[in-house]
Amino acid sequence: MNKLGLIIKREYLTRVTRRSFILATLLTPLAFALFFVIVGVIFSYESDDSKRIAIIDEGNMLEKKMRDENNLFFKFVDTELDILKKNFDDFDYDGILVIPPIKDIMTKDHTVYYYSDKQPTLDVETLIRSRVRNSIRNYKIDQLELQRDQLEAINTKISLEPEPINESGEDASKITGAIAAVIGGVMGMIMYMTVFIYGMMVMRSVMEEKTNRIVEVMISSVKPFQLMLGKIIGVGAVGLTQVAIWAILIPSIGFLVQIIFGFNSSPNMPLPTEGAEINPDDAQAMAAMVLAELQSQDWLMILPLFILYFLGGYFLYSSLFAAVGSAMGDDLGEGQALTIPITIPVILAFYIMFVAIQAPNSSLAVFSSIFPLFSPIVMPARLAFGPPIWEVLLSVAVLIGTSIFFVWLSGRIYRVGILMYGKKVSIKELGKWMFYKD
């Protein structure tokens, strides 16, 4: 046991003191913050390409009313189209919009014409269609002598408010499902990334020691299973350290970004009281609802289970990656066929996670959250939806049992493959190594 501790300590200290680890741990949150700032700037960018458009309203339907917006300026003219086209270069216009009269007031389709030597961009075309549609709608309302307030009353906005049948039932707000979906998606994504990143890290570590012949010296002092287990635990501790640092740095940097760029981060945001009417169009009220919903989640259950699934999934897949790494030689291309059976379940679980978020109680979601190769990714995505306790307990028990089995099985492969050189290994060959006698 003392030797196992020394191996774990060596793996951990060797990796956390590397410059690459320190830089990746510190720069990754900064990279995320920079990415979101750039995306925010891009989406908030307003084009400085102004357009002046002359409008010929042949049916006199718009009453010379078209609101300017986003560097798009409209001007109604009484000049004939042929004259405008002939002397277009003399006018300070970028295009000519011709609106023919409507022959049938009941028609739903109407074509307008835009004359320009340059194809209108997508944003300009969308704004023109929107402005003309609204103006013609108002024209039809006046021609049919309809009441605008009555028409507005027809458009009813429906909000779904979940309510329990019994007093002991679960109470939920209108955004409970959306918040649970976001939490589940984030947790599932973290599981997917960590299983791949740190599982592959274990495989590369095994390959490096094998190709450098360091392992031959180490095997003389410790058993192969101890070496593999110590490597898995050590790299796993490195992963948890990195995730813990990110959990502190990313929210902190995000908070600083909000302050620097002038976002509202006031902690005195009012929380909605029970039974209070909330206007969904009010951004501040909606943010308060989101904060209240996050606070109502059972984090005392979600976070420990997330860590448990992280450890179970990590031990399961990293042991398989360690076994594959021990079977690889100097040629990395030979080992690609061995990693495919490991990566396929991870990728499938990632896609099943999205189905589980949309339908957390479906048969596929329930099965995948119990099946041990899928559960480390799928079940964390369901935790925010409150799955039945028996499903969680069964899933955890199956995952722990399967992880122990795969660690033992991988150890059988590792003890043979770590000292084998110069031989191309197949999946069939790995199956034979499992039954070799000590």
C-alpha positions as CSV (number, residue, x, y, z in Angstrom):
1,M,0.0,0.0,0.0
2,N,3.0,2.3,0.7
3,K,4.2,1.6,-2.8
4,L,0.8,2.5,-4.3
5,G,0.9,5.8,-2.4
6,L,4.4,6.6,-3.7
7,I,3.2,6.0,-7.3
8,I,0.2,8.2,-6.8
9,K,2.3,10.9,-5.3
10,R,4.8,10.7,-8.1
11,E,2.1,10.9,-10.8
12,Y,0.4,13.8,-9.1
13,L,3.4,15.9,-8.4
14,T,5.0,15.3,-11.7
15,R,2.0,16.6,-13.6
16,V,0.8,19.5,-11.4
17,T,4.3,21.0,-11.4
18,R,4.7,20.9,-15.1
19,R,4.6,24.3,-16.9
20,S,2.1,23.0,-19.4
21,F,-0.4,22.1,-16.6
22,I,0.0,25.4,-14.9
23,L,-0.4,27.4,-18.1
24,A,-3.4,25.3,-19.2
25,T,-5.1,25.6,-15.8
26,L,-4.7,29.4,-15.7
27,L,-5.1,30.3,-19.3
28,T,-8.2,28.1,-20.0
29,P,-10.6,30.3,-17.9
30,L,-9.1,33.4,-19.6
31,A,-9.6,31.8,-23.0
32,F,-13.2,31.1,-22.2
33,A,-13.7,34.7,-21.0
34,L,-12.0,36.1,-24.1
35,F,-14.1,33.9,-26.3
36,F,-17.4,35.0,-24.8
37,V,-16.3,38.7,-24.9
38,I,-15.5,38.4,-28.6
39,V,-18.7,36.6,-29.3
40,G,-20.6,39.3,-27.4
41,V,-18.9,42.0,-29.3
42,I,-19.6,40.3,-32.6
43,F,-23.3,39.9,-31.9
44,S,-23.6,43.4,-30.6
45,Y,-21.8,44.8,-33.7
46,E,-24.0,47.2,-35.7
47,S,-23.1,47.6,-39.4
48,D,-21.9,51.0,-40.4
49,D,-23.0,50.4,-44.0
50,S,-25.9,52.8,-44.4
51,K,-28.4,52.5,-47.2
52,R,-30.7,55.1,-48.6
53,I,-33.7,53.6,-50.4
54,A,-36.2,55.5,-52.5
55,I,-39.8,54.2,-52.2
56,I,-42.3,54.4,-55.0
57,D,-45.7,53.6,-53.5
58,E,-47.8,53.1,-56.5
59,G,-51.0,52.2,-54.6
60,N,-50.5,55.0,-52.0
61,M,-50.9,52.3,-49.3
62,L,-48.2,53.3,-46.9
63,E,-49.2,56.9,-46.4
64,K,-45.5,57.8,-46.7
65,K,-44.7,56.1,-43.4
66,M,-41.6,53.8,-43.1
67,R,-39.6,53.9,-39.9
68,D,-35.8,54.2,-40.4
69,E,-33.6,51.7,-38.5
70,N,-30.1,50.3,-38.4
71,N,-28.6,52.7,-40.9
72,L,-31.4,52.0,-43.3
73,F,-33.2,55.2,-44.4
74,F,-36.4,55.3,-46.5
75,K,-37.5,58.3,-48.6
76,F,-40.8,58.4,-50.5
77,V,-40.6,59.9,-53.9
78,D,-43.1,60.9,-56.6
79,T,-40.7,60.4,-59.5
80,E,-41.5,57.7,-62.0
81,L,-39.5,54.5,-62.0
82,D,-38.1,54.9,-65.5
83,I,-36.8,58.4,-64.7
84,L,-35.2,57.2,-61.5
85,K,-33.5,54.2,-63.2
86,K,-32.3,56.4,-66.1
87,N,-30.8,59.1,-63.7
88,F,-30.0,56.7,-60.8
89,D,-26.3,57.8,-60.6
90,D,-27.4,61.4,-60.1
91,F,-29.5,60.6,-57.1
92,D,-28.1,59.8,-53.7
93,Y,-29.9,56.4,-53.4
94,D,-28.6,52.9,-53.0
95,G,-31.8,51.2,-54.3
96,I,-35.3,51.8,-55.4
97,L,-38.2,49.9,-53.8
98,V,-41.4,49.7,-55.8
99,I,-44.6,48.7,-54.0
100,P,-47.4,47.9,-56.5
101,P,-51.1,48.4,-55.5
102,I,-53.0,45.5,-54.0
103,K,-55.7,44.3,-56.4
104,D,-57.4,42.0,-53.9
105,I,-57.5,43.2,-50.3
106,M,-58.0,39.6,-49.1
107,T,-54.9,38.3,-50.7
108,K,-52.1,37.0,-48.5
109,D,-49.3,37.2,-51.0
110,H,-47.9,40.4,-52.4
111,T,-44.7,41.0,-54.3
112,V,-42.6,44.2,-54.1
113,Y,-39.6,45.0,-56.3
114,Y,-36.2,46.2,-55.3
115,Y,-34.0,47.8,-58.0
116,S,-30.3,48.0,-57.4
117,D,-27.0,47.1,-59.1
118,K,-26.0,45.4,-55.9
119,Q,-27.7,42.4,-54.3
120,P,-29.3,43.4,-51.0
121,T,-27.7,41.8,-48.0
122,L,-29.7,39.5,-45.8
123,D,-30.2,42.0,-43.0
124,V,-31.3,44.7,-45.4
125,E,-33.7,42.3,-47.1
126,T,-35.2,41.2,-43.8
127,L,-35.7,44.7,-42.6
128,I,-37.4,45.8,-45.9
129,R,-39.7,42.8,-45.8
130,S,-40.6,43.5,-42.2
131,R,-41.3,47.2,-42.7
132,V,-43.4,46.7,-45.8
133,R,-45.3,43.8,-44.2
134,N,-46.2,45.9,-41.2
135,S,-47.2,48.9,-43.3
136,I,-49.4,46.8,-45.6
137,R,-51.0,45.2,-42.5
138,N,-52.0,48.6,-41.2
139,Y,-53.3,49.5,-44.7
140,K,-55.5,46.4,-44.7
141,I,-56.8,47.1,-41.2
142,D,-57.9,50.6,-42.3
143,Q,-59.5,49.3,-45.6
144,L,-61.4,46.6,-43.8
145,E,-62.4,49.0,-41.1
146,L,-61.1,46.7,-38.3
147,Q,-60.4,47.7,-34.7
148,R,-56.7,47.4,-33.9
149,D,-57.2,46.8,-30.2
150,Q,-59.6,43.9,-31.1
151,L,-57.0,42.4,-33.5
152,E,-54.3,42.7,-30.8
153,A,-56.6,40.9,-28.3
154,I,-56.8,37.9,-30.7
155,N,-53.0,37.3,-30.3
156,T,-52.9,35.6,-27.0
157,K,-49.6,34.8,-25.3
158,I,-49.8,31.5,-23.4
159,S,-47.6,30.7,-20.3
160,L,-47.5,27.3,-18.8
161,E,-47.4,27.3,-15.0
162,P,-46.8,23.8,-13.5
163,E,-48.9,23.1,-10.4
164,P,-48.9,20.0,-8.2
165,I,-52.2,18.0,-7.9
166,N,-51.5,17.1,-4.2
167,E,-50.1,19.4,-1.6
168,S,-47.2,17.0,-1.1
169,G,-46.4,17.1,-4.9
170,E,-43.4,18.9,-6.3
171,D,-43.9,22.6,-7.0
172,A,-42.2,24.0,-10.0
173,S,-41.9,27.4,-11.8
174,K,-42.5,28.0,-15.5
175,I,-38.7,27.9,-16.2
176,T,-37.9,24.8,-14.1
177,G,-37.6,22.6,-17.2
178,A,-35.3,25.0,-19.0
179,I,-33.0,25.5,-15.9
180,A,-32.8,21.7,-15.4
181,A,-32.0,21.2,-19.1
182,V,-29.1,23.8,-18.8
183,I,-27.8,22.3,-15.6
184,G,-28.0,18.8,-17.1
185,G,-26.3,19.8,-20.3
186,V,-23.4,21.5,-18.6
187,M,-22.9,18.5,-16.3
188,G,-23.1,16.0,-19.1
189,M,-20.6,18.1,-21.2
190,I,-18.2,18.3,-18.3
191,M,-18.3,14.5,-17.9
192,Y,-17.8,13.9,-21.6
193,M,-14.8,16.2,-21.7
194,T,-13.1,14.9,-18.5
195,V,-13.6,11.2,-19.5
196,F,-11.9,11.9,-22.8
197,I,-9.2,14.3,-21.6
198,Y,-8.0,12.5,-18.5
199,G,-8.6,9.0,-19.9
200,M,-6.3,9.8,-22.9
201,M,-3.8,11.4,-20.5
202,V,-3.5,8.0,-18.7
203,M,-3.0,6.2,-22.0
204,R,-0.3,8.6,-23.1
205,S,1.5,8.3,-19.7
206,V,1.5,4.5,-20.0
207,M,2.8,4.7,-23.6
208,E,5.6,7.2,-22.7
209,E,6.9,5.0,-19.9
210,K,6.7,1.9,-22.0
211,T,8.5,3.4,-25.0
212,N,11.2,5.0,-22.8
213,R,11.7,1.6,-21.0
214,I,11.2,3.4,-17.6
215,V,8.5,0.8,-16.8
216,E,11.0,-2.0,-16.8
217,V,12.8,-0.5,-13.8
218,M,9.5,0.2,-12.0
219,I,8.1,-3.3,-12.5
220,S,11.0,-4.7,-10.6
221,S,9.8,-2.9,-7.5
222,V,6.0,-2.9,-7.8
223,K,3.4,-5.1,-9.2
224,P,1.9,-4.1,-12.6
225,F,-1.6,-3.7,-11.1
226,Q,-0.3,-1.4,-8.5
227,L,1.5,0.7,-11.1
228,M,-1.6,0.9,-13.3
229,L,-3.9,1.8,-10.3
230,G,-1.5,4.4,-9.0
231,K,-1.3,6.0,-12.4
232,I,-5.1,6.1,-12.7
233,I,-5.5,7.6,-9.2
234,G,-2.7,10.1,-9.7
235,V,-4.0,11.4,-13.0
236,G,-7.5,11.5,-11.6
237,A,-6.3,13.6,-8.7
238,V,-4.7,15.9,-11.2
239,G,-8.0,16.2,-13.0
240,L,-10.0,16.9,-9.9
241,T,-7.4,19.6,-9.0
242,Q,-7.8,21.2,-12.3
243,V,-11.6,21.1,-12.3
244,A,-11.6,22.6,-8.7
245,I,-9.4,25.5,-9.8
246,W,-11.6,26.1,-12.9
247,A,-14.7,26.0,-10.7
248,I,-13.2,29.0,-8.7
249,L,-11.5,30.9,-11.6
250,I,-14.2,30.7,-14.3
251,P,-17.0,32.3,-12.1
252,S,-14.6,34.9,-10.7
253,I,-13.3,35.9,-14.1
254,G,-16.8,36.0,-15.5
255,F,-17.8,38.3,-12.6
256,L,-14.9,40.6,-13.4
257,V,-15.8,40.6,-17.1
258,Q,-19.3,41.7,-16.2
259,I,-18.0,44.6,-14.2
260,I,-15.4,45.7,-16.8
261,F,-17.9,45.6,-19.6
262,G,-20.7,47.2,-17.7
263,F,-23.1,44.3,-17.2
264,N,-25.6,44.4,-14.4
265,S,-24.2,42.2,-11.7
266,S,-25.9,43.8,-8.7
267,P,-26.4,41.3,-5.9
268,N,-29.5,43.2,-4.7
269,M,-31.7,41.9,-7.4
270,P,-35.1,41.3,-6.0
271,L,-36.3,37.7,-5.8
272,P,-39.8,36.8,-6.8
273,T,-42.1,36.1,-3.9
274,E,-44.3,33.0,-3.8
275,G,-47.4,33.5,-5.9
276,A,-46.2,36.8,-7.4
277,E,-46.9,37.6,-11.0
278,I,-43.8,37.8,-13.1
279,N,-43.6,39.6,-16.4
280,P,-41.5,37.3,-18.6
281,D,-40.5,40.3,-20.8
282,D,-38.8,42.0,-17.9
283,A,-35.2,40.9,-18.1
284,Q,-34.5,41.7,-14.4
285,A,-37.5,39.7,-13.3
286,M,-36.5,36.8,-15.5
287,A,-33.0,36.9,-14.1
288,A,-34.4,36.8,-10.6
289,M,-36.6,33.8,-11.5
290,V,-33.5,32.0,-12.9
291,L,-31.5,32.8,-9.7
292,A,-34.4,31.6,-7.5
293,E,-34.7,28.4,-9.5
294,L,-31.0,27.7,-9.2
295,Q,-31.2,28.2,-5.5
296,S,-34.1,25.7,-5.3
297,Q,-32.1,22.9,-6.8
298,D,-31.1,20.1,-4.5
299,W,-27.4,20.8,-4.7
300,L,-26.6,18.6,-1.7
301,M,-27.7,15.7,-3.8
302,I,-26.6,16.8,-7.2
303,L,-23.0,17.7,-6.4
304,P,-22.0,14.6,-4.5
305,L,-23.6,12.4,-7.1
306,F,-21.8,14.3,-9.8
307,I,-18.4,13.7,-8.1
308,L,-19.4,10.0,-7.7
309,Y,-20.2,9.6,-11.3
310,F,-17.1,11.5,-12.3
311,L,-15.0,9.0,-10.3
312,G,-16.9,6.0,-11.5
313,G,-16.7,7.0,-15.1
314,Y,-13.1,8.0,-14.9
315,F,-12.0,4.8,-13.3
316,L,-14.0,2.7,-15.8
317,Y,-12.7,4.4,-18.9
318,S,-9.2,5.3,-17.8
319,S,-8.5,1.7,-16.9
320,L,-9.5,0.7,-20.4
321,F,-7.3,3.5,-21.8
322,A,-4.4,2.3,-19.6
323,A,-4.9,-1.3,-20.9
324,V,-4.8,0.0,-24.5
325,G,-1.8,2.2,-23.8
326,S,0.1,-0.8,-22.5
327,A,-0.6,-2.7,-25.7
328,M,0.6,0.1,-28.0
329,G,4.1,0.3,-29.4
330,D,6.0,3.1,-30.9
331,D,3.5,3.4,-33.8
332,L,0.5,5.3,-32.6
333,G,-1.4,4.4,-35.7
334,E,-1.6,0.8,-34.7
335,G,-3.4,1.6,-31.5
336,Q,-6.3,3.5,-33.2
337,A,-8.2,0.3,-33.8
338,L,-7.9,-0.5,-30.1
339,T,-9.3,2.9,-28.9
340,I,-12.3,2.8,-31.2
341,P,-14.3,0.4,-29.0
342,I,-13.7,2.7,-26.0
343,T,-14.6,5.9,-27.7
344,I,-17.8,4.7,-29.3
345,P,-19.7,4.3,-26.0
346,V,-18.6,7.8,-24.9
347,I,-19.7,9.4,-28.1
348,L,-23.1,7.5,-28.1
349,A,-23.6,8.6,-24.4
350,F,-22.9,12.2,-25.4
351,Y,-25.7,12.1,-28.0
352,I,-28.1,10.2,-25.8
353,M,-27.5,13.0,-23.2
354,F,-29.4,15.4,-25.4
355,V,-32.3,13.0,-25.7
356,A,-32.3,12.6,-21.9
357,I,-32.5,16.4,-21.5
358,Q,-35.5,16.7,-23.7
359,A,-37.3,13.6,-22.3
360,P,-35.6,12.7,-19.0
361,N,-38.1,9.9,-18.1
362,S,-38.1,8.2,-21.5
363,S,-37.1,4.5,-21.8
364,L,-33.9,5.4,-23.6
365,A,-32.9,7.9,-20.9
366,V,-33.7,5.5,-18.0
367,F,-31.8,2.6,-19.6
368,S,-28.8,4.7,-20.5
369,S,-28.6,6.2,-17.0
370,I,-28.3,2.7,-15.6
371,F,-26.1,1.1,-18.3
372,P,-22.6,1.6,-16.9
373,L,-20.9,2.6,-20.1
374,F,-23.5,5.5,-20.6
375,S,-24.5,6.4,-17.0
376,P,-21.4,8.6,-16.2
377,I,-22.6,11.0,-18.9
378,V,-26.4,10.5,-19.1
379,M,-27.3,10.3,-15.4
380,P,-25.7,13.6,-14.4
381,A,-27.7,15.2,-17.1
382,R,-30.9,13.8,-15.5
383,L,-30.1,14.7,-11.9
384,A,-31.6,18.2,-12.1
385,F,-34.9,16.7,-13.2
386,G,-35.2,14.6,-10.0
387,P,-35.1,11.0,-11.2
388,P,-36.5,8.3,-8.9
389,I,-34.2,7.4,-6.1
390,W,-34.2,3.7,-7.0
391,E,-32.9,4.6,-10.4
392,V,-30.0,6.6,-8.9
393,L,-29.1,3.9,-6.4
394,L,-29.2,1.2,-9.0
395,S,-27.2,3.2,-11.4
396,V,-24.5,4.0,-8.8
397,A,-24.3,0.4,-7.7
398,V,-24.0,-0.9,-11.3
399,L,-21.4,1.7,-12.1
400,I,-19.3,1.0,-9.0
401,G,-19.4,-2.8,-9.7
402,T,-18.6,-2.4,-13.3
403,S,-15.7,0.1,-12.6
404,I,-14.2,-2.4,-10.2
405,F,-14.5,-5.2,-12.7
406,F,-13.0,-3.2,-15.6
407,V,-10.1,-2.1,-13.4
408,W,-9.4,-5.7,-12.6
409,L,-9.8,-6.7,-16.2
410,S,-7.5,-3.9,-17.4
411,G,-5.0,-5.0,-14.9
412,R,-4.9,-8.4,-16.4
413,I,-4.1,-6.9,-19.8
414,Y,-1.7,-4.3,-18.4
415,R,0.6,-6.9,-16.7
416,V,1.2,-8.6,-20.1
417,G,1.2,-5.7,-22.5
418,I,3.4,-3.3,-20.5
419,L,6.5,-5.6,-21.0
420,M,5.7,-6.7,-24.6
421,Y,7.5,-5.0,-27.4
422,G,7.7,-5.3,-31.2
423,K,4.4,-7.1,-31.7
424,K,1.3,-5.7,-33.3
425,V,-1.6,-6.3,-30.9
426,S,-5.3,-7.0,-32.0
427,I,-8.4,-7.0,-29.9
428,K,-8.4,-10.8,-30.1
429,E,-4.9,-10.8,-28.6
430,L,-6.0,-8.6,-25.8
431,G,-8.7,-11.2,-25.0
432,K,-6.1,-13.9,-24.7
433,W,-4.1,-11.8,-22.3
434,M,-7.0,-11.7,-19.8
435,F,-6.7,-15.4,-19.2
436,Y,-2.9,-15.7,-18.9
437,K,-1.9,-17.2,-15.6
438,D,0.3,-15.2,-13.2
